[in-house]
Amino acid sequence: MVVQQFFIPGIAHSSYLIGAEQTCAIVDPARDVGRYIDAASDLGLAITHILETHLHADFVSGHLDLAEATGARIYAPKAGACAFAHEPVAEGAQFSIGGIRMDVLDTPGHTPEGVTYVATDLSRGNEPFAIFPGDTLFVGDVGRPDLFPGRAQELAAHLHENLHTKILALPDHCMVFPAHGAGSLCGRSMGSMRFSTIGYERRYNTPLTIADREEFIHSLTEDMPPAPDHFARCSEINRQGPAQVSTLPVIRGMKPAEFRRHAEQDDTIVVSIRNYATFGGQHIPGSYHIDLAGNFSTFAGWVLPPDKDILLVTDSPAQAREAVTMLRRVGLDRTIGYLEGGTHAWVMAGYPTDHVHQLSPEETHAMILEGRATLVDVRTPEEYAEDHVEGAINIMAMDLRTRYTDLAPDQPVIMMCRTGHRSSLACSILKQKGFSEVYNAAGGITGYRAAGYS
């Protein structure tokens, strides 16, 4: 018997291979499915099952691509009413993967249709050794129930019941393999450990220690972190069945003239994925900036319109291909090209560029002290409440798409986040809205505090 975890940073997604004898299943696969095929091959196992715990809101699943590549059957929650060929499963369903018995529990709460797969290794005994709860239970947290408008109270109540009557009824030694870890927005405060046990979570998981139903509901429906835009569309993409990756556009390099012709179309956007200092030095006017070194997939899914073709400005063709994979994870499937030669080739062709001045901590402090600019802290309200520079106003970077009207476009503004990544995204949004004097606090509040400024 073997369990292998696959972790994707940024979206903090965990998927799994579980197998015995000559067969295996993949649980909650990502869209780039080659990793699973290679791992199964290395282990000498055939992928025969694909298990979906729920309709994921934060990423587009690879179930159809993996089924096409392997011939494996997809198992998905019956309550999800999925539109693709699959085996619908619900409470009481049971099937085998080699010598492993899988039992299904209905565990709605994070989503209306969620299930948990309970694994028992029959070669060793009749007690379950692991669960795959999807987003029902995390290490140190539980799935947020507030992603469906008007249903947060109802789903939180279901979550409380299912956790206490089903999940916590399992033996303490039973391992927990969740679909996410620290960094995911599918919960409030997940731990950095990527797996746990029922016994450990029973003792140390804060939401699980709240026995009172009403208190539990209140704790999960008030002051929750904001949910990215793509959360509202990925669930339906996964229910209908995503477009298979083999059918999507193949990105190609474009010379500056061709790139410019495409960029001028109303159905096309330009996204720079280079580091924020390089973007600040020179970029194509009107482009978005999402630093590939930051939480790229999440921020892209949050702010980029899904109905537009995407052109990339990158440091290399390899970086462009990496970005395409990360964009597809959040359902952005229309990346058609990248600028050959980058901005150097662009200016050599005589085309215009724009700039965002990057401020050192010392320069940032001087401008604040002299009252020469409005300081905008573009982090979450929770981060802002924990620590912020006195006088800073709090508008999340992603909210500036609409809340730019809270600021004066003809007045200097400094964008600040934790490190400089989100604030550069904020700068690019304000530039699109016609702001003329936009500054990025390089190093963010981390660098500002490290320089000794309070």
C-alpha angles and dihedrals in degrees: 000000000000137000118190124183126212116198127194114198120221097032085039092220121170122197127174147215113211118180148155135185105351101332139069144180130222114219120210097344124206119234095254094074101174091093091064095046091050094046093049090048091051089052094046092241132136117226103233103155135045113194124200116191095192144333099289116227099191102050142020110251126231097220096118095045091049093047090050092050098045109021089237120154119245119230114197137163113284090218089060091070090212116200097216129079108281147131107261112219133193141162111322097022114136134186139158135242103193105300094345119100116210119203122189126223123189104232109168117169109096086048129004094248105039122142134187123220113217114202125206121184100215092193089068105032148303099276120096115255099191146009131210101206099169106208097339094092129018133178103281095353147047132234117283112248097198102086095096113070113242094006104080096105093046094048093045089054091051090048092052092050095046095047094050100038101035115017097039090046088071120095119274093241092060110115122231119218107182128190095239144033139191112327097039119118092213088093138022106243116001120180123247093240109098098212137020143165133262090245094053093047091046088059105035109022104105099210090048090056091061101093096172109091097213093047089050092051092048092050092055100041102046127073094355118168116265117270119230120244094250091061087074094057109030094072091059092044088054093046093051093041120257123255108269114254091235089065096052126100116278110232116236137182118261129200114236095261094052092042090053093050091054093042091057092060117104092230094056135081131190119225123189112205098179122114115290096248090056091046090051092051094055136345141157109273114257095018126137118237119215111162111226088216091062129064089302103169095047096047092044092051089047101053112016117092109241093213096064134086111245128223118191132213107203144159094243144358089255090056089051091053091048090052092051090057091048093047092050090054088069097040099265098136103158104083104138108168153352132223110261109226093011124235091332089066089043095057092040086060088056098250124146126258137193132215143214114202112231113219124208116223088259092052091045091052093048093052091048092047093050093046092237097137144022111252115219119192103207098189126106120287089250092056091045092051091051094055136340141156112269112260095021118134118219120233117148113238093240092049091059087082086080105010095059084102088073087071133062110247093208095053127083114260131188119206117209132181132154098288110357100268102098091037090057089053087051090051091053091051092051090048088056089052093056101262109156105194111043124158131191119215098224111216090020123223088326091065092039093057092041088057088059099254117141 
